[in-house]
Amino acid sequence: MASIVVVSTTLPIEWTLQQITELKTNLISQQLAACVQSTKINSTYSWQGEIVSEDEWRLTIKTSQNRQESLISTLVESHPYDVPQIVHRLEETSPEYSDWVKQQVGE
């Protein structure tokens, strides 16, 4: 089996679909991501001593191990949250999909 990196982050629901699409397009055009999926979710968490439940955007981003750090740095620099949720994991996939991801990010 081959592998790719999957990065997930959340963004404010106040961001318009156009803003989300621009971010996704920028990540792909900069060859930081091969694919970015977006969906609306509801998150519940503790923040500054209070339980908060709110709608957010979730981005699921596919990239290579070599582009992971650049992608995460870009997300951190442009993220509107004080403490952004940026999580990443190595996922097994088919060699064909892994090769496609690597091609899309310029490897």
C-alpha positions as CSV (number, residue, x, y, z in Angstrom):
1,M,0.0,0.0,0.0
2,A,1.0,3.6,-0.5
3,S,0.1,6.6,1.6
4,I,-1.0,10.2,1.6
5,V,-1.5,12.9,4.3
6,V,-5.0,14.0,5.1
7,V,-5.2,17.4,6.9
8,S,-8.4,18.7,8.4
9,T,-9.3,22.2,9.7
10,T,-12.4,24.2,10.5
11,L,-13.4,27.7,9.6
12,P,-16.1,30.1,10.7
13,I,-19.5,29.5,9.1
14,E,-19.6,33.3,8.4
15,W,-17.1,32.6,5.6
16,T,-19.0,32.7,2.4
17,L,-18.9,29.8,-0.1
18,Q,-16.9,32.2,-2.3
19,Q,-14.2,32.6,0.4
20,I,-14.1,28.9,1.0
21,T,-13.7,28.2,-2.7
22,E,-11.0,30.8,-3.0
23,L,-9.0,29.2,-0.2
24,K,-9.5,25.7,-1.7
25,T,-8.4,27.0,-5.2
26,N,-5.4,28.8,-3.7
27,L,-4.2,25.6,-1.9
28,I,-4.5,23.6,-5.1
29,S,-2.9,26.3,-7.4
30,Q,0.0,26.6,-5.0
31,Q,0.4,22.8,-5.2
32,L,0.0,22.5,-1.5
33,A,-3.1,20.2,-2.0
34,A,-4.3,17.7,-4.6
35,C,-7.9,17.8,-3.4
36,V,-9.9,19.9,-0.9
37,Q,-13.3,18.9,0.3
38,S,-15.6,21.3,2.2
39,T,-18.7,20.6,4.2
40,K,-20.8,22.4,6.8
41,I,-20.7,20.8,10.3
42,N,-21.8,21.5,13.8
43,S,-19.0,21.5,16.5
44,T,-19.4,21.4,20.3
45,Y,-16.4,22.3,22.4
46,S,-15.3,24.1,25.6
47,W,-13.8,27.6,25.0
48,Q,-12.8,29.9,27.8
49,G,-14.8,28.1,30.4
50,E,-18.0,27.8,28.4
51,I,-19.6,25.0,26.3
52,V,-20.0,26.3,22.8
53,S,-22.0,24.7,19.9
54,E,-21.8,26.3,16.5
55,D,-21.8,25.7,12.8
56,E,-18.5,25.7,11.0
57,W,-16.9,24.7,7.7
58,R,-14.7,21.7,7.7
59,L,-12.0,21.3,5.1
60,T,-10.5,17.9,4.4
61,I,-7.3,18.3,2.4
62,K,-5.2,15.6,0.6
63,T,-1.5,16.2,0.2
64,S,1.8,14.4,0.2
65,Q,4.2,13.9,3.1
66,N,6.7,16.2,1.4
67,R,4.1,19.1,1.1
68,Q,2.5,18.6,4.6
69,E,4.6,21.2,6.5
70,S,4.2,23.9,3.8
71,L,0.4,23.3,3.8
72,I,0.1,23.4,7.6
73,S,2.2,26.6,7.7
74,T,0.0,28.3,5.1
75,L,-3.1,27.3,7.0
76,V,-1.7,28.6,10.4
77,E,-0.6,31.9,8.8
78,S,-4.0,32.6,7.3
79,H,-6.3,31.1,9.9
80,P,-8.8,33.4,11.6
81,Y,-9.1,31.4,14.8
82,D,-6.9,32.1,17.9
83,V,-6.4,28.3,18.3
84,P,-7.1,26.7,14.9
85,Q,-7.9,23.0,14.7
86,I,-5.4,21.7,12.2
87,V,-5.1,17.9,12.5
88,H,-3.2,15.6,10.2
89,R,-2.7,11.9,9.7
90,L,-1.0,9.5,7.4
91,E,-3.5,7.4,5.5
92,E,-3.0,4.2,3.4
93,T,-4.3,4.3,-0.1
94,S,-3.8,2.7,-3.5
95,P,-0.5,3.3,-5.3
96,E,-2.5,4.9,-8.1
97,Y,-4.2,7.5,-5.9
98,S,-1.0,8.2,-4.0
99,D,0.8,8.8,-7.4
100,W,-2.0,11.1,-8.5
101,V,-1.7,13.2,-5.3
102,K,2.0,13.5,-5.7
103,Q,1.6,14.6,-9.3
104,Q,-0.9,17.3,-8.3
105,V,1.5,18.8,-5.7
106,G,4.4,18.8,-8.1
107,E,6.4,15.8,-7.0
